[in-house]
Amino acid sequence: RLYTGGSNEYGSFVPKDDFKAVNLYKNACAGGNLRGCNNLGSCYLAGVGVDKDSRQANQLFKMACDGGEVFGCTNLAGSYSEGEGIHQDHRQANRLHKKACDGGSMKGCYNLGYNHDAGRGVPQDYGKANALYQKACDGGAMYGCTSLGVNYAKGVGVPKDLTRANALYKKACDGGDMLGCSNLGFSYANGRGVTKDLTRANALYQKACD
């Protein structure tokens, strides 16, 4: 049921039907499938197939998170960060990001890293930020590679290393993160850690644009 619901919501294999997807997620959640609860929460948060209801979304995210569904933790953390249907609380958001990260959510690792980078709800700590970006990058979250590359390019929390930065941008770009493509294009356009190559730079900019 859960995977069928996802197919209906996103139009994979079957025509897109938000209302049917919501009903399938409801059935999955009622049957104890916590991913269904999380996905139903996402529908309520975005107003997809149901009226937008941030409070209901957060209740579903909490149910999923408390049951060990790490995506629920990540989504609930996002609500705390933005004050979406709940009192804004960056510290609680970071506790949830850590729980998600420890449970294998690379988005949780990235978000916690970003908050350490920015000093958002936690003391600013570039070393922790970069370690979390690396974990996210290694785990397949390509935006973690890009953010770590930026810090290598600037020498933030690590020795400045443009070659390493560009390698991370390339990994991110190859993995589908368009900011990585844009950053690598900038490096080629300006000869930062690579031989200046405007043709290659423009190709990377075009890829990011597309």
Beta strands, then each sheet from edge to edge (+ up, - down):
end
